[in-house]
Amino acid sequence: MKNELDVKQGLTVFNQVLSKGELQEGKYQWQGLTAWHDIDGYTCYLQYNQVLVTLMFHGKYATDYPNDDAWHQFMKKIKLVAQETSV
């Protein structure tokens, strides 16, 4: 499956979760999304249900998800939050 994640959009949503979310055990949670980063801030993690996206330096990313349906639900959530942010 081709991953259609726009890294810029992913980072926008990541920042929204950090700025609007509630910190719980070192991770921010907001609207069902969870976001955190490593100690230097170069690697960011964005999770929704069973999907984990690792956003890395230079616009690279890695995904971990159990099936295509989980990935599609993640993308739907990311696009919805990003759209709300741009309004």
Buried (B, 14 or more C-beta within 10 A) or exposed (E): EEEEBEBEBBBBBBEBBBEEBEEEEEBBBBBEBBBBBEEEEEBBBBBBBBBBBBBEEEEEBEEEBEEEEBBBBBBEBBBEBBEEEEE
